[in-house]
Amino acid sequence: MFSVDKLREIEKKKKEWQEGTLKESLKRFKATESPNRFYTPLDIPDFDFLEKVGFPGEYPYTASTYPSMVPGTGPVKGGGPFAVAGLARAGRYSGYATAEDTRDYYKDMIARGWRVGANLAFDLPTQCGYDSDHPMAEGEVGKTGVAIDTLQDMETIFEPFSGDLGLDRVATNMNINAPAIIMLSMFITVAEKKGVPLNKLRGTPQNDILKEYTGRGTYIFPPGPALRLSRDSFVYLRKNVPSLNIISISAHFRDGGADSVRSFGYQFSNAIAYAQVAQEGGLDVDDFLPYFTLGTGGCHTIEILHSIAQIRASRRVWAKLTRERLKAKDPKSWIVRTIPGRLLANLTTRQRPLNNFTRTVLGGVAIALSGDVPAVGPGYDEPLGLGTSLEAQQLSEDAARILFHEARLCDVIDPFAGSYYMEALTNEVEEEIWKTIGRIDAVGGAVAAIESGFLQREIAQNAYKTQKEIETGERVIVGVNSFLGPDELEVTVQQQSPHPYDPRRRQQAEEKQIAKLHKIKRGRDNRSVTASLKRLKDAAADEKVNLFPPVIEAVKQYATVGEICDSLREVFGEYHEYGVI
């Protein structure tokens, strides 16, 4: 980029600047060290544009995953931070109380202009494989999402999706992991009953069990059997539901307290483990990698310039990882396929919630400047409880539209390409991601890192460090640990529309769900249910058998989520959390 003589000249001038202009300025403020850095070509002396950046939509994808953002591909109504025009997309993360309540929510949103599919949130009993009438479920039914006990619940939820919003016209996302194979079986069965060809189904199941052991905690089985379920779902979906993604590998390590850069390394190490089980199932790397999606597009830090560097570096690491380590030959396998990102919810606060709007807009700016479609989310009131108010939805959608259409941040893709600072920082982030992957490789890979507690300890140590910085004030969070004087105002928003999640329905959800579950159990063919669960249990005992067909069979008999999971628990056992103290 620069000749040796030119770099020497710059280095000489930099020293003169440091000893002259900068030093004199610091003296004036009685400072000994500058709080700011200034970057020059010396920070990227061997910068090779084609190797490090390339062109948008081409290897190594640093500038952008795609070559252009066609006019009109900005955010669409009801999509929140997830949907752009011209593509079949799932809508805003949603679902609460009973299936009937969630169905009515979707009907209301469709009447308000939504033209996107369901993006289902499930309650904790469902996520952990318990029925609504299980003692462990008491007080939690329908609280963090919708309660699903049987196929009937899924049939109810999808009633509004027909015609131009049919399951073959929109994408459907399901944020479920340990029992993902059951929810997928229900979804497929609903589609068959609606007459929708399985090759027309689009969408994404999260299906990312490994991060549950370190980031969220909604696991059921030990990692080995859990990955067997992943393998079986990968193989079945690729053969029978070819347009559906098979996994969304998320960054929930941040929720557990992980460092923002290392979380990418943890995520990619998990992807390596999933790739291995897919290959063990007989799939070719170029057959399944284009159906891996990764939640890497969002802002893992409120530090906007660092966030841009992290997104750029993550695209480059994935391209190298898939091409060089996993030996993928199809360029589609080298692309990080991710939803338009958003600021991670754990960076928002319950205190002064309207400040979250400022934070999420900054996140949208970072995403746009990193070479992606801007998205603004979560809603400012997300930390206050389940669901996002209509006012918050409108603000976040309008903010994304303003960034795209008025601020025109997408007129130039990756405007920081070639910046001395941004390229140096992107290189630093990439190096740290590779070091993180290397540390996990050294202990035997992602599964071994979980089973030994290595990953849990590393995340816990960073969580402790972060919390200590917050408590001491070293890390400033406005309205939480600083700027709390009596002259500070608590600004609120006037809500003119009722919250789309009816609080009365949430209160009544558990009683209604249990009554409905008991009615289903009385009315179904219980002999057929028992027989299907026996076949599932026998199949689980044979490692070579794909469990998707027997799970579908049990689902069609209206076996419950808890009954199916209990049958598998008898064979697989349960995972018990690793102590890190």
FENJOUR-V569147 format. One record per backbone hydrogen bond with DSSP energy under -0.5 kcal/mol. NH is the residue of the N-H (numbers start at 1). CO is the residue of the C=O. Records with the same first field share a line. If there is no record, write none. Layout:
NH = CO / CO
This chain:
7 = 3
8 = 4
9 = 5
10 = 6
11 = 7
12 = 8
13 = 9
14 = 10
15 = 11
16 = 12
17 = 13
18 = 14
19 = 15
20 = 16
22 = 17
23 = 17 / 18
24 = 20
25 = 21
26 = 22
27 = 23
28 = 24
29 = 25
30 = 27
31 = 26
43 = 40
44 = 41
45 = 42
47 = 44
49 = 47
52 = 48
53 = 49
54 = 49
57 = 64
58 = 55
61 = 58
62 = 53
63 = 53
70 = 68
73 = 70
76 = 83
79 = 76
82 = 79
85 = 74
87 = 84
89 = 87
91 = 117
92 = 78
94 = 119
97 = 142 / 145
102 = 98
103 = 99
104 = 100
105 = 101
106 = 102
107 = 103
108 = 104
109 = 105
110 = 106
111 = 107
112 = 108
113 = 110
114 = 109
115 = 77
117 = 89
120 = 173
121 = 94
122 = 175
123 = 146
127 = 123
128 = 124
129 = 126
130 = 125
134 = 131
137 = 134
138 = 134 / 135
140 = 137
141 = 137
143 = 140
144 = 140
146 = 121
147 = 97
153 = 150
154 = 150
155 = 151
156 = 152
157 = 153
158 = 154
159 = 156
160 = 157
161 = 158
162 = 160
165 = 162
166 = 163
169 = 166
170 = 166
171 = 89
172 = 202
173 = 118
174 = 204
175 = 120
176 = 174
178 = 218
180 = 177
182 = 179
183 = 179
184 = 180
185 = 181
186 = 182
187 = 183
188 = 184
189 = 185
190 = 186
191 = 187
192 = 188
193 = 189
194 = 190
195 = 192
196 = 191
197 = 195
200 = 197
201 = 198
202 = 167 / 170
204 = 172
206 = 174
207 = 176
209 = 207
212 = 209
213 = 209 / 210
214 = 211
215 = 211
216 = 211
217 = 212
219 = 217
226 = 222
227 = 223
228 = 224
229 = 225
230 = 226
231 = 227
232 = 228
233 = 229
234 = 230
235 = 231
236 = 232
237 = 233
238 = 234
239 = 235
240 = 236
241 = 237
244 = 241
245 = 203
246 = 291
247 = 291
248 = 206
249 = 293
250 = 248
254 = 251
255 = 252
256 = 252
257 = 253 / 254
258 = 253
263 = 259
264 = 261
265 = 261
266 = 262
267 = 263
268 = 264
269 = 265
270 = 266
271 = 267
272 = 268
273 = 269
274 = 270
275 = 271
276 = 272
277 = 273
278 = 274
279 = 275
280 = 276
281 = 277
282 = 279
283 = 278
287 = 284
288 = 284
289 = 285
291 = 288
292 = 289
293 = 247
294 = 337
295 = 249
296 = 294
297 = 294
299 = 342
300 = 298
304 = 302
307 = 303
308 = 304
309 = 305
310 = 306
311 = 307
312 = 308
313 = 309
314 = 310
315 = 311
316 = 312
317 = 313
318 = 314
319 = 315
320 = 316
321 = 317
322 = 318
323 = 319
324 = 320
325 = 320 / 321
326 = 321
328 = 322
333 = 330
334 = 330 / 331
335 = 331 / 332
337 = 335
338 = 336
343 = 377
344 = 299
347 = 344
348 = 345
353 = 350
355 = 352
356 = 353
357 = 354
358 = 354
359 = 355
360 = 356
361 = 357
362 = 358
363 = 359
364 = 360
365 = 361
366 = 362
367 = 363
368 = 364
369 = 365
370 = 366
371 = 368
372 = 367
377 = 375
382 = 379
384 = 381
385 = 382
393 = 389
394 = 390
395 = 391
396 = 392
397 = 393
398 = 394
399 = 395
400 = 396
401 = 397
402 = 398
403 = 399
404 = 400
405 = 401
406 = 401 / 402
407 = 402
408 = 402
409 = 403
411 = 408
415 = 412
416 = 369
417 = 414
419 = 416
423 = 419
424 = 420
425 = 421
426 = 422
427 = 423
428 = 424
429 = 425
430 = 426
431 = 427
432 = 428
433 = 429
434 = 430
435 = 431
436 = 432
437 = 433
438 = 434
439 = 435
440 = 436
441 = 437
442 = 438
443 = 439 / 440
444 = 441
445 = 440
449 = 445
450 = 446
451 = 447
452 = 448
453 = 450
454 = 449
455 = 449
457 = 453
458 = 454
459 = 455
460 = 456
461 = 457
462 = 458
463 = 459
464 = 460
465 = 461
466 = 462
467 = 463
468 = 464
469 = 465
470 = 466
471 = 467
472 = 468
473 = 469
474 = 469
475 = 469
476 = 474
479 = 482
480 = 477
481 = 477
482 = 477
488 = 485
491 = 489
495 = 493
496 = 494
502 = 500
506 = 502
507 = 503
508 = 504
509 = 505 / 506
512 = 508
513 = 509
514 = 510
515 = 511
516 = 512
517 = 513
518 = 514
519 = 515
520 = 516
521 = 517
522 = 518
523 = 519
524 = 520
526 = 524
529 = 525
530 = 526
531 = 527
532 = 528
533 = 529
534 = 530
535 = 531
536 = 532
537 = 533
538 = 534
539 = 535
540 = 536
541 = 537
542 = 539
543 = 541
545 = 542
551 = 547
552 = 548
553 = 549
554 = 550
555 = 551
556 = 552
557 = 553
558 = 555
559 = 554
561 = 149
564 = 560
565 = 561
566 = 562
567 = 563
568 = 564
569 = 565
570 = 566
571 = 567 / 568
572 = 568
573 = 569
575 = 220
